[in-house]
Amino acid sequence: MTTRNIIPLALLSSTALALVMPTTTHAAGFVADAKVTLGLRNYYFNRNFLNQTQSGQGQASGWTQSFILDARSGYTQGTVGFGLDVLGLYSV
C-alpha cells in the first residue's frame, strides 16, 4: 500500500468516526452549570543558617495566607458554546 492510498483511507475513517460519535452534549446553561470555589492556603517557613552571613543573621522565618477564588460558568447552548472562567488570587 502506498502513501497516496493511506491518506484518503485515514480521512474516510476519521470522518466516519466523527459521525458515529454523539454530536450534542448535555449543557444545562450558562448560569445553571456555574461553579465557584474558594481555596485557602497557608505557608510557613523557618530557616536556621548554620554558616551565618556577614550581617549576622542566624535565622529567617515567614508566613503567608493565600486566597484562591475560582469561578467557572456553564456553557451557552447552541452550536458554539460560550463560557467564562475567572481566577482571582490574593496573598497576605
Steps between C-alpha positions, in 0.01 A plus 500: 500500500646835403476830683248636249255223590538537879409869524146474352437188708604679821285801410200277429536305824537814713192654336300183563612498863391863543155418360454203732589692816220706655519860389291657776609527859283569798528866597273625777577861420728792567384566858366154596840333452691778679738399777696717744769371736710683756827344608717608792868418526747559781874489460754530779874460480773515757869490410793466732826605336788282618760719331395851592539775246705813562185683608474261794158368408458157657146415399213609279131420517187603318129427474246575231126444450369470144145513364418335169158573347410285200171583324391303195179547309314245297487513123230659289290261301544489126750397240780701657488517879628808680631477855678729743769412755638736763797434727576740783814476713582700813772452757554664838 
